Amino acid sequence: MNVRRSMLVFAALVAVLGLSTVSWAGGKNLSFMPAKDNPKATGTINLSNDKLKIQAEGLKPDSVYTVWFVNMKPKKDQAGAGSSPFMFKTDSQGKGTYDTALAESPAGKWSTIMVVLHPSGDPMDMKSMVPAFSAMIGKSDK
């Protein structure tokens, strides 16, 4: 009887793990967190193994933003999300969309997606960039 119960527990665990993998592969909607200097920012962030889609509003109109995968621990590390220059531009109403394919899954590698404003309009200008919003990828999503 213990063997039978162990087999049932094992089967349930495999099913749960399988659903988690399918769920990640289909994409996760992440919680949108506006930066303190940009409290009106809202939107949706959907992340899967091979795609990232961001739809945002409440941003600075006609402005350039870039999208990054970031880790803060054990040391700060970042990489552009998608294809260089990792950017999108907002329209005259402060709405913007970023939709990109990913070369590799971010699962287990990155903790945060961060979107930054480039006030100069140059996505290569890393000195004057300002945080706009972010989303935690989360340990359960890895």
Beta strands, then each sheet from edge to edge (+ up, - down):
strand 1: 28-30
strand 2: 33-34
strand 3: 42-47
strand 4: 51-57
strand 5: 64-71
strand 6: 77-80
strand 7: 87-89
strand 8: 96-101
strand 9: 112-118
strand 10: 130-136
sheet 1: 1+ 3- 4+ 8-
sheet 2: 2+ 10- 9+ 5- 6+
sheet 3: 2+ 10- 9+ 5- 7+
end
